[in-house]
């Protein structure tokens, strides 16, 4: 009998967890398609700008390093 009670208790716990998840999931306010599109474009644009900034700094620092190594050798 103890095993049956444990099994029932475990099932109730699992059901309670999923009910909680379901209730929280229903509280989510999803963005509109327009808002999602605007945010996506913004993220892509900022990522491209940041990537270009890193690439430019990498190029400039590598040129400075090459000039410095050229002076030593």
Helices and strands as residue ranges (DSSP letters): H 2-26, H 33-72
